[in-house]
Amino acid sequence: MDLKYNLPYYLINGITVYRLVMGPVLILFAILGYFDLFKWLLPVSFATDLVDGNLARKYHVSSASGA
């Protein structure tokens, strides 16, 4: 697979991996009382979900980890 032609696929899946990693991290931040980090990273995670979905629809990308 040539990276040049599959860049949208890798980018979209990279965003998905970020969200999968940040879910438990955000919960941990909330439990441990790191509310400043939590309140800034939660909207970032929501924004990456929006961007991920829009890019996947635009480039017609789907994978086992996403729709």
CORTA-V84891 format. One record per residue. N is the residue number from 0. D_CENTER is the distance of its C-alpha to the mean C-alpha in whole Angstrom. Layout:
N_D_CENTER, N_D_CENTER
//
This chain:
0_22, 1_23, 2_20, 3_21, 4_21, 5_18, 6_16, 7_13, 8_13, 9_12, 10_10, 11_8, 12_8, 13_7, 14_3, 15_4, 16_6, 17_4, 18_4, 19_7, 20_9, 21_8, 22_10, 23_13, 24_13, 25_13, 26_16, 27_18, 28_18, 29_19, 30_22, 31_23, 32_23, 33_21, 34_21, 35_20, 36_17, 37_16, 38_17, 39_15, 40_12, 41_11, 42_12, 43_9, 44_6, 45_8, 46_8, 47_5, 48_6, 49_9, 50_8, 51_7, 52_9, 53_12, 54_12, 55_12, 56_15, 57_16, 58_16, 59_17, 60_15, 61_14, 62_14, 63_15, 64_11, 65_11, 66_13
//
